[in-house]
Amino acid sequence: MKKIFLAVFFSFPVVLCFGQTDCRVFKTGVYSYRDSADNLITVTRKKKRQQEYDAKNNIITKLRVKWTNDCEYQLTQIWSNSKNKRKQNRTVSRVVITKTYGNARYDYNCGCKDLTIKGRNGTMTRIKE
């Protein structure tokens, strides 16, 4: 009985490690999501920069990305060609990856200051790496 208990006890942390999500794969790549107006936004993320493009309204927004841990990052808007979005320059938003689906997509919760996605849950889908 003691051997069974020890085997289960020592294998439990291994199961937890393999069951955890590895969000690091989402630090770079090309993604898409839908904003609150149901517009498709294309996101290109490289190292510490992110660019979002709303093709329907021809709006480009550039952001700085700071990863605070493997599944959480902060976005700071640094530029936009939209006069309305420029009001959000220098605002910091916290994004938490809540669930991943392999390397293909992830669900997130955003405490965003941008009114189009404020307090929004959404899904970011990978288009290409």
Chimera marker file (.cmm) of the C-alpha trace (Angstrom):
<marker_set name="trace">
<marker id="1" x="0.000" y="0.000" z="0.000" r="1" g="1" b="0" radius="0.5"/>
<marker id="2" x="2.832" y="2.342" z="0.872" r="1" g="1" b="0" radius="0.5"/>
<marker id="3" x="4.493" y="1.675" z="-2.524" r="1" g="1" b="0" radius="0.5"/>
<marker id="4" x="1.277" y="2.479" z="-4.376" r="1" g="1" b="0" radius="0.5"/>
<marker id="5" x="0.868" y="5.712" z="-2.427" r="1" g="1" b="0" radius="0.5"/>
<marker id="6" x="4.466" y="6.747" z="-3.186" r="1" g="1" b="0" radius="0.5"/>
<marker id="7" x="4.084" y="5.901" z="-6.879" r="1" g="1" b="0" radius="0.5"/>
<marker id="8" x="0.926" y="8.021" z="-7.148" r="1" g="1" b="0" radius="0.5"/>
<marker id="9" x="2.425" y="10.817" z="-5.039" r="1" g="1" b="0" radius="0.5"/>
<marker id="10" x="5.551" y="11.132" z="-7.201" r="1" g="1" b="0" radius="0.5"/>
<marker id="11" x="3.751" y="10.753" z="-10.542" r="1" g="1" b="0" radius="0.5"/>
<marker id="12" x="1.174" y="13.462" z="-9.735" r="1" g="1" b="0" radius="0.5"/>
<marker id="13" x="3.575" y="16.400" z="-10.336" r="1" g="1" b="0" radius="0.5"/>
<marker id="14" x="4.581" y="14.862" z="-13.686" r="1" g="1" b="0" radius="0.5"/>
<marker id="15" x="0.922" y="14.722" z="-14.751" r="1" g="1" b="0" radius="0.5"/>
<marker id="16" x="0.465" y="18.352" z="-13.705" r="1" g="1" b="0" radius="0.5"/>
<marker id="17" x="3.485" y="19.455" z="-15.735" r="1" g="1" b="0" radius="0.5"/>
<marker id="18" x="2.216" y="17.793" z="-18.904" r="1" g="1" b="0" radius="0.5"/>
<marker id="19" x="-1.315" y="19.069" z="-18.336" r="1" g="1" b="0" radius="0.5"/>
<marker id="20" x="-0.265" y="22.699" z="-18.083" r="1" g="1" b="0" radius="0.5"/>
<marker id="21" x="-0.505" y="25.040" z="-21.023" r="1" g="1" b="0" radius="0.5"/>
<marker id="22" x="2.613" y="26.307" z="-22.761" r="1" g="1" b="0" radius="0.5"/>
<marker id="23" x="1.692" y="29.817" z="-23.851" r="1" g="1" b="0" radius="0.5"/>
<marker id="24" x="5.217" y="30.697" z="-24.992" r="1" g="1" b="0" radius="0.5"/>
<marker id="25" x="4.380" y="29.502" z="-28.513" r="1" g="1" b="0" radius="0.5"/>
<marker id="26" x="2.113" y="32.534" z="-28.887" r="1" g="1" b="0" radius="0.5"/>
<marker id="27" x="4.850" y="35.140" z="-28.415" r="1" g="1" b="0" radius="0.5"/>
<marker id="28" x="5.288" y="35.468" z="-32.189" r="1" g="1" b="0" radius="0.5"/>
<marker id="29" x="3.122" y="34.804" z="-35.214" r="1" g="1" b="0" radius="0.5"/>
<marker id="30" x="0.160" y="36.103" z="-37.185" r="1" g="1" b="0" radius="0.5"/>
<marker id="31" x="-3.282" y="35.862" z="-35.584" r="1" g="1" b="0" radius="0.5"/>
<marker id="32" x="-6.816" y="37.132" z="-35.962" r="1" g="1" b="0" radius="0.5"/>
<marker id="33" x="-9.678" y="38.006" z="-33.631" r="1" g="1" b="0" radius="0.5"/>
<marker id="34" x="-13.067" y="39.703" z="-33.855" r="1" g="1" b="0" radius="0.5"/>
<marker id="35" x="-13.653" y="43.014" z="-32.096" r="1" g="1" b="0" radius="0.5"/>
<marker id="36" x="-16.925" y="44.072" z="-30.453" r="1" g="1" b="0" radius="0.5"/>
<marker id="37" x="-18.265" y="45.338" z="-33.815" r="1" g="1" b="0" radius="0.5"/>
<marker id="38" x="-17.500" y="41.860" z="-35.279" r="1" g="1" b="0" radius="0.5"/>
<marker id="39" x="-14.699" y="43.254" z="-37.474" r="1" g="1" b="0" radius="0.5"/>
<marker id="40" x="-11.891" y="40.820" z="-38.229" r="1" g="1" b="0" radius="0.5"/>
<marker id="41" x="-8.610" y="42.159" z="-36.837" r="1" g="1" b="0" radius="0.5"/>
<marker id="42" x="-5.305" y="40.720" z="-38.076" r="1" g="1" b="0" radius="0.5"/>
<marker id="43" x="-2.496" y="40.715" z="-35.501" r="1" g="1" b="0" radius="0.5"/>
<marker id="44" x="1.204" y="40.382" z="-36.335" r="1" g="1" b="0" radius="0.5"/>
<marker id="45" x="3.339" y="39.795" z="-33.231" r="1" g="1" b="0" radius="0.5"/>
<marker id="46" x="7.167" y="39.800" z="-33.327" r="1" g="1" b="0" radius="0.5"/>
<marker id="47" x="9.341" y="39.902" z="-30.215" r="1" g="1" b="0" radius="0.5"/>
<marker id="48" x="8.225" y="43.018" z="-28.301" r="1" g="1" b="0" radius="0.5"/>
<marker id="49" x="5.994" y="44.541" z="-31.000" r="1" g="1" b="0" radius="0.5"/>
<marker id="50" x="2.468" y="43.891" z="-32.172" r="1" g="1" b="0" radius="0.5"/>
<marker id="51" x="0.596" y="45.404" z="-35.090" r="1" g="1" b="0" radius="0.5"/>
<marker id="52" x="-3.166" y="45.131" z="-35.527" r="1" g="1" b="0" radius="0.5"/>
<marker id="53" x="-4.936" y="45.766" z="-38.823" r="1" g="1" b="0" radius="0.5"/>
<marker id="54" x="-8.663" y="46.290" z="-39.278" r="1" g="1" b="0" radius="0.5"/>
<marker id="55" x="-9.112" y="45.787" z="-43.044" r="1" g="1" b="0" radius="0.5"/>
<marker id="56" x="-12.757" y="46.881" z="-43.078" r="1" g="1" b="0" radius="0.5"/>
<marker id="57" x="-11.953" y="50.329" z="-41.635" r="1" g="1" b="0" radius="0.5"/>
<marker id="58" x="-8.307" y="50.467" z="-42.847" r="1" g="1" b="0" radius="0.5"/>
<marker id="59" x="-7.024" y="51.084" z="-39.294" r="1" g="1" b="0" radius="0.5"/>
<marker id="60" x="-3.502" y="50.161" z="-38.221" r="1" g="1" b="0" radius="0.5"/>
<marker id="61" x="-2.567" y="50.121" z="-34.536" r="1" g="1" b="0" radius="0.5"/>
<marker id="62" x="0.944" y="49.492" z="-33.214" r="1" g="1" b="0" radius="0.5"/>
<marker id="63" x="1.530" y="48.209" z="-29.693" r="1" g="1" b="0" radius="0.5"/>
<marker id="64" x="4.418" y="47.278" z="-27.423" r="1" g="1" b="0" radius="0.5"/>
<marker id="65" x="4.166" y="43.798" z="-25.859" r="1" g="1" b="0" radius="0.5"/>
<marker id="66" x="5.616" y="42.999" z="-22.449" r="1" g="1" b="0" radius="0.5"/>
<marker id="67" x="5.234" y="39.397" z="-21.289" r="1" g="1" b="0" radius="0.5"/>
<marker id="68" x="4.814" y="39.378" z="-17.490" r="1" g="1" b="0" radius="0.5"/>
<marker id="69" x="4.745" y="35.556" z="-17.354" r="1" g="1" b="0" radius="0.5"/>
<marker id="70" x="4.267" y="32.714" z="-19.835" r="1" g="1" b="0" radius="0.5"/>
<marker id="71" x="0.478" y="33.208" z="-20.125" r="1" g="1" b="0" radius="0.5"/>
<marker id="72" x="0.062" y="36.918" z="-19.405" r="1" g="1" b="0" radius="0.5"/>
<marker id="73" x="1.186" y="40.046" z="-21.216" r="1" g="1" b="0" radius="0.5"/>
<marker id="74" x="0.687" y="43.797" z="-21.260" r="1" g="1" b="0" radius="0.5"/>
<marker id="75" x="-0.073" y="45.802" z="-24.386" r="1" g="1" b="0" radius="0.5"/>
<marker id="76" x="0.852" y="49.477" z="-24.611" r="1" g="1" b="0" radius="0.5"/>
<marker id="77" x="-0.519" y="51.300" z="-27.626" r="1" g="1" b="0" radius="0.5"/>
<marker id="78" x="2.164" y="53.435" z="-29.228" r="1" g="1" b="0" radius="0.5"/>
<marker id="79" x="0.636" y="54.555" z="-32.552" r="1" g="1" b="0" radius="0.5"/>
<marker id="80" x="-2.444" y="54.429" z="-34.758" r="1" g="1" b="0" radius="0.5"/>
<marker id="81" x="-3.527" y="55.979" z="-38.036" r="1" g="1" b="0" radius="0.5"/>
<marker id="82" x="-7.025" y="56.416" z="-36.548" r="1" g="1" b="0" radius="0.5"/>
<marker id="83" x="-7.717" y="59.730" z="-34.823" r="1" g="1" b="0" radius="0.5"/>
<marker id="84" x="-10.099" y="57.988" z="-32.398" r="1" g="1" b="0" radius="0.5"/>
<marker id="85" x="-7.617" y="55.238" z="-31.537" r="1" g="1" b="0" radius="0.5"/>
<marker id="86" x="-4.788" y="57.754" z="-31.034" r="1" g="1" b="0" radius="0.5"/>
<marker id="87" x="-6.587" y="58.825" z="-27.866" r="1" g="1" b="0" radius="0.5"/>
<marker id="88" x="-5.588" y="55.412" z="-26.461" r="1" g="1" b="0" radius="0.5"/>
<marker id="89" x="-1.842" y="55.993" z="-27.027" r="1" g="1" b="0" radius="0.5"/>
<marker id="90" x="0.267" y="55.141" z="-23.962" r="1" g="1" b="0" radius="0.5"/>
<marker id="91" x="-2.565" y="53.160" z="-22.358" r="1" g="1" b="0" radius="0.5"/>
<marker id="92" x="-1.610" y="49.795" z="-20.884" r="1" g="1" b="0" radius="0.5"/>
<marker id="93" x="-3.912" y="46.786" z="-21.100" r="1" g="1" b="0" radius="0.5"/>
<marker id="94" x="-3.476" y="43.424" z="-19.385" r="1" g="1" b="0" radius="0.5"/>
<marker id="95" x="-4.209" y="40.244" z="-21.345" r="1" g="1" b="0" radius="0.5"/>
<marker id="96" x="-4.415" y="36.797" z="-19.743" r="1" g="1" b="0" radius="0.5"/>
<marker id="97" x="-4.419" y="33.627" z="-21.843" r="1" g="1" b="0" radius="0.5"/>
<marker id="98" x="-7.077" y="31.495" z="-20.179" r="1" g="1" b="0" radius="0.5"/>
<marker id="99" x="-7.098" y="28.390" z="-22.399" r="1" g="1" b="0" radius="0.5"/>
<marker id="100" x="-5.069" y="27.096" z="-25.318" r="1" g="1" b="0" radius="0.5"/>
<marker id="101" x="-5.982" y="24.733" z="-28.134" r="1" g="1" b="0" radius="0.5"/>
<marker id="102" x="-2.592" y="23.362" z="-29.097" r="1" g="1" b="0" radius="0.5"/>
<marker id="103" x="-0.645" y="25.903" z="-31.160" r="1" g="1" b="0" radius="0.5"/>
<marker id="104" x="-3.701" y="26.868" z="-33.208" r="1" g="1" b="0" radius="0.5"/>
<marker id="105" x="-5.595" y="29.318" z="-30.978" r="1" g="1" b="0" radius="0.5"/>
<marker id="106" x="-6.149" y="30.580" z="-27.468" r="1" g="1" b="0" radius="0.5"/>
<marker id="107" x="-8.889" y="32.144" z="-25.381" r="1" g="1" b="0" radius="0.5"/>
<marker id="108" x="-8.047" y="35.323" z="-23.560" r="1" g="1" b="0" radius="0.5"/>
<marker id="109" x="-9.446" y="37.792" z="-21.089" r="1" g="1" b="0" radius="0.5"/>
<marker id="110" x="-8.541" y="41.405" z="-21.684" r="1" g="1" b="0" radius="0.5"/>
<marker id="111" x="-8.879" y="44.239" z="-19.215" r="1" g="1" b="0" radius="0.5"/>
<marker id="112" x="-8.445" y="46.558" z="-22.176" r="1" g="1" b="0" radius="0.5"/>
<marker id="113" x="-8.882" y="50.298" z="-22.067" r="1" g="1" b="0" radius="0.5"/>
<marker id="114" x="-9.856" y="50.359" z="-25.744" r="1" g="1" b="0" radius="0.5"/>
<marker id="115" x="-13.638" y="50.735" z="-25.741" r="1" g="1" b="0" radius="0.5"/>
<marker id="116" x="-14.082" y="48.272" z="-28.611" r="1" g="1" b="0" radius="0.5"/>
<marker id="117" x="-12.752" y="45.348" z="-26.537" r="1" g="1" b="0" radius="0.5"/>
<marker id="118" x="-13.025" y="46.570" z="-22.924" r="1" g="1" b="0" radius="0.5"/>
<marker id="119" x="-13.302" y="43.767" z="-20.367" r="1" g="1" b="0" radius="0.5"/>
<marker id="120" x="-13.770" y="41.344" z="-23.220" r="1" g="1" b="0" radius="0.5"/>
<marker id="121" x="-13.187" y="37.642" z="-23.475" r="1" g="1" b="0" radius="0.5"/>
<marker id="122" x="-12.213" y="36.439" z="-26.905" r="1" g="1" b="0" radius="0.5"/>
<marker id="123" x="-10.346" y="33.952" z="-29.035" r="1" g="1" b="0" radius="0.5"/>
<marker id="124" x="-7.122" y="34.607" z="-30.910" r="1" g="1" b="0" radius="0.5"/>
<marker id="125" x="-6.619" y="32.250" z="-33.872" r="1" g="1" b="0" radius="0.5"/>
<marker id="126" x="-3.204" y="31.620" z="-35.422" r="1" g="1" b="0" radius="0.5"/>
<marker id="127" x="-3.046" y="32.297" z="-39.141" r="1" g="1" b="0" radius="0.5"/>
<marker id="128" x="0.652" y="31.471" z="-39.538" r="1" g="1" b="0" radius="0.5"/>
<marker id="129" x="3.803" y="31.234" z="-37.430" r="1" g="1" b="0" radius="0.5"/>
<link id1="1" id2="2" r="1" g="1" b="0" radius="0.2"/>
<link id1="2" id2="3" r="1" g="1" b="0" radius="0.2"/>
<link id1="3" id2="4" r="1" g="1" b="0" radius="0.2"/>
<link id1="4" id2="5" r="1" g="1" b="0" radius="0.2"/>
<link id1="5" id2="6" r="1" g="1" b="0" radius="0.2"/>
<link id1="6" id2="7" r="1" g="1" b="0" radius="0.2"/>
<link id1="7" id2="8" r="1" g="1" b="0" radius="0.2"/>
<link id1="8" id2="9" r="1" g="1" b="0" radius="0.2"/>
<link id1="9" id2="10" r="1" g="1" b="0" radius="0.2"/>
<link id1="10" id2="11" r="1" g="1" b="0" radius="0.2"/>
<link id1="11" id2="12" r="1" g="1" b="0" radius="0.2"/>
<link id1="12" id2="13" r="1" g="1" b="0" radius="0.2"/>
<link id1="13" id2="14" r="1" g="1" b="0" radius="0.2"/>
<link id1="14" id2="15" r="1" g="1" b="0" radius="0.2"/>
<link id1="15" id2="16" r="1" g="1" b="0" radius="0.2"/>
<link id1="16" id2="17" r="1" g="1" b="0" radius="0.2"/>
<link id1="17" id2="18" r="1" g="1" b="0" radius="0.2"/>
<link id1="18" id2="19" r="1" g="1" b="0" radius="0.2"/>
<link id1="19" id2="20" r="1" g="1" b="0" radius="0.2"/>
<link id1="20" id2="21" r="1" g="1" b="0" radius="0.2"/>
<link id1="21" id2="22" r="1" g="1" b="0" radius="0.2"/>
<link id1="22" id2="23" r="1" g="1" b="0" radius="0.2"/>
<link id1="23" id2="24" r="1" g="1" b="0" radius="0.2"/>
<link id1="24" id2="25" r="1" g="1" b="0" radius="0.2"/>
<link id1="25" id2="26" r="1" g="1" b="0" radius="0.2"/>
<link id1="26" id2="27" r="1" g="1" b="0" radius="0.2"/>
<link id1="27" id2="28" r="1" g="1" b="0" radius="0.2"/>
<link id1="28" id2="29" r="1" g="1" b="0" radius="0.2"/>
<link id1="29" id2="30" r="1" g="1" b="0" radius="0.2"/>
<link id1="30" id2="31" r="1" g="1" b="0" radius="0.2"/>
<link id1="31" id2="32" r="1" g="1" b="0" radius="0.2"/>
<link id1="32" id2="33" r="1" g="1" b="0" radius="0.2"/>
<link id1="33" id2="34" r="1" g="1" b="0" radius="0.2"/>
<link id1="34" id2="35" r="1" g="1" b="0" radius="0.2"/>
<link id1="35" id2="36" r="1" g="1" b="0" radius="0.2"/>
<link id1="36" id2="37" r="1" g="1" b="0" radius="0.2"/>
<link id1="37" id2="38" r="1" g="1" b="0" radius="0.2"/>
<link id1="38" id2="39" r="1" g="1" b="0" radius="0.2"/>
<link id1="39" id2="40" r="1" g="1" b="0" radius="0.2"/>
<link id1="40" id2="41" r="1" g="1" b="0" radius="0.2"/>
<link id1="41" id2="42" r="1" g="1" b="0" radius="0.2"/>
<link id1="42" id2="43" r="1" g="1" b="0" radius="0.2"/>
<link id1="43" id2="44" r="1" g="1" b="0" radius="0.2"/>
<link id1="44" id2="45" r="1" g="1" b="0" radius="0.2"/>
<link id1="45" id2="46" r="1" g="1" b="0" radius="0.2"/>
<link id1="46" id2="47" r="1" g="1" b="0" radius="0.2"/>
<link id1="47" id2="48" r="1" g="1" b="0" radius="0.2"/>
<link id1="48" id2="49" r="1" g="1" b="0" radius="0.2"/>
<link id1="49" id2="50" r="1" g="1" b="0" radius="0.2"/>
<link id1="50" id2="51" r="1" g="1" b="0" radius="0.2"/>
<link id1="51" id2="52" r="1" g="1" b="0" radius="0.2"/>
<link id1="52" id2="53" r="1" g="1" b="0" radius="0.2"/>
<link id1="53" id2="54" r="1" g="1" b="0" radius="0.2"/>
<link id1="54" id2="55" r="1" g="1" b="0" radius="0.2"/>
<link id1="55" id2="56" r="1" g="1" b="0" radius="0.2"/>
<link id1="56" id2="57" r="1" g="1" b="0" radius="0.2"/>
<link id1="57" id2="58" r="1" g="1" b="0" radius="0.2"/>
<link id1="58" id2="59" r="1" g="1" b="0" radius="0.2"/>
<link id1="59" id2="60" r="1" g="1" b="0" radius="0.2"/>
<link id1="60" id2="61" r="1" g="1" b="0" radius="0.2"/>
<link id1="61" id2="62" r="1" g="1" b="0" radius="0.2"/>
<link id1="62" id2="63" r="1" g="1" b="0" radius="0.2"/>
<link id1="63" id2="64" r="1" g="1" b="0" radius="0.2"/>
<link id1="64" id2="65" r="1" g="1" b="0" radius="0.2"/>
<link id1="65" id2="66" r="1" g="1" b="0" radius="0.2"/>
<link id1="66" id2="67" r="1" g="1" b="0" radius="0.2"/>
<link id1="67" id2="68" r="1" g="1" b="0" radius="0.2"/>
<link id1="68" id2="69" r="1" g="1" b="0" radius="0.2"/>
<link id1="69" id2="70" r="1" g="1" b="0" radius="0.2"/>
<link id1="70" id2="71" r="1" g="1" b="0" radius="0.2"/>
<link id1="71" id2="72" r="1" g="1" b="0" radius="0.2"/>
<link id1="72" id2="73" r="1" g="1" b="0" radius="0.2"/>
<link id1="73" id2="74" r="1" g="1" b="0" radius="0.2"/>
<link id1="74" id2="75" r="1" g="1" b="0" radius="0.2"/>
<link id1="75" id2="76" r="1" g="1" b="0" radius="0.2"/>
<link id1="76" id2="77" r="1" g="1" b="0" radius="0.2"/>
<link id1="77" id2="78" r="1" g="1" b="0" radius="0.2"/>
<link id1="78" id2="79" r="1" g="1" b="0" radius="0.2"/>
<link id1="79" id2="80" r="1" g="1" b="0" radius="0.2"/>
<link id1="80" id2="81" r="1" g="1" b="0" radius="0.2"/>
<link id1="81" id2="82" r="1" g="1" b="0" radius="0.2"/>
<link id1="82" id2="83" r="1" g="1" b="0" radius="0.2"/>
<link id1="83" id2="84" r="1" g="1" b="0" radius="0.2"/>
<link id1="84" id2="85" r="1" g="1" b="0" radius="0.2"/>
<link id1="85" id2="86" r="1" g="1" b="0" radius="0.2"/>
<link id1="86" id2="87" r="1" g="1" b="0" radius="0.2"/>
<link id1="87" id2="88" r="1" g="1" b="0" radius="0.2"/>
<link id1="88" id2="89" r="1" g="1" b="0" radius="0.2"/>
<link id1="89" id2="90" r="1" g="1" b="0" radius="0.2"/>
<link id1="90" id2="91" r="1" g="1" b="0" radius="0.2"/>
<link id1="91" id2="92" r="1" g="1" b="0" radius="0.2"/>
<link id1="92" id2="93" r="1" g="1" b="0" radius="0.2"/>
<link id1="93" id2="94" r="1" g="1" b="0" radius="0.2"/>
<link id1="94" id2="95" r="1" g="1" b="0" radius="0.2"/>
<link id1="95" id2="96" r="1" g="1" b="0" radius="0.2"/>
<link id1="96" id2="97" r="1" g="1" b="0" radius="0.2"/>
<link id1="97" id2="98" r="1" g="1" b="0" radius="0.2"/>
<link id1="98" id2="99" r="1" g="1" b="0" radius="0.2"/>
<link id1="99" id2="100" r="1" g="1" b="0" radius="0.2"/>
<link id1="100" id2="101" r="1" g="1" b="0" radius="0.2"/>
<link id1="101" id2="102" r="1" g="1" b="0" radius="0.2"/>
<link id1="102" id2="103" r="1" g="1" b="0" radius="0.2"/>
<link id1="103" id2="104" r="1" g="1" b="0" radius="0.2"/>
<link id1="104" id2="105" r="1" g="1" b="0" radius="0.2"/>
<link id1="105" id2="106" r="1" g="1" b="0" radius="0.2"/>
<link id1="106" id2="107" r="1" g="1" b="0" radius="0.2"/>
<link id1="107" id2="108" r="1" g="1" b="0" radius="0.2"/>
<link id1="108" id2="109" r="1" g="1" b="0" radius="0.2"/>
<link id1="109" id2="110" r="1" g="1" b="0" radius="0.2"/>
<link id1="110" id2="111" r="1" g="1" b="0" radius="0.2"/>
<link id1="111" id2="112" r="1" g="1" b="0" radius="0.2"/>
<link id1="112" id2="113" r="1" g="1" b="0" radius="0.2"/>
<link id1="113" id2="114" r="1" g="1" b="0" radius="0.2"/>
<link id1="114" id2="115" r="1" g="1" b="0" radius="0.2"/>
<link id1="115" id2="116" r="1" g="1" b="0" radius="0.2"/>
<link id1="116" id2="117" r="1" g="1" b="0" radius="0.2"/>
<link id1="117" id2="118" r="1" g="1" b="0" radius="0.2"/>
<link id1="118" id2="119" r="1" g="1" b="0" radius="0.2"/>
<link id1="119" id2="120" r="1" g="1" b="0" radius="0.2"/>
<link id1="120" id2="121" r="1" g="1" b="0" radius="0.2"/>
<link id1="121" id2="122" r="1" g="1" b="0" radius="0.2"/>
<link id1="122" id2="123" r="1" g="1" b="0" radius="0.2"/>
<link id1="123" id2="124" r="1" g="1" b="0" radius="0.2"/>
<link id1="124" id2="125" r="1" g="1" b="0" radius="0.2"/>
<link id1="125" id2="126" r="1" g="1" b="0" radius="0.2"/>
<link id1="126" id2="127" r="1" g="1" b="0" radius="0.2"/>
<link id1="127" id2="128" r="1" g="1" b="0" radius="0.2"/>
<link id1="128" id2="129" r="1" g="1" b="0" radius="0.2"/>
</marker_set>
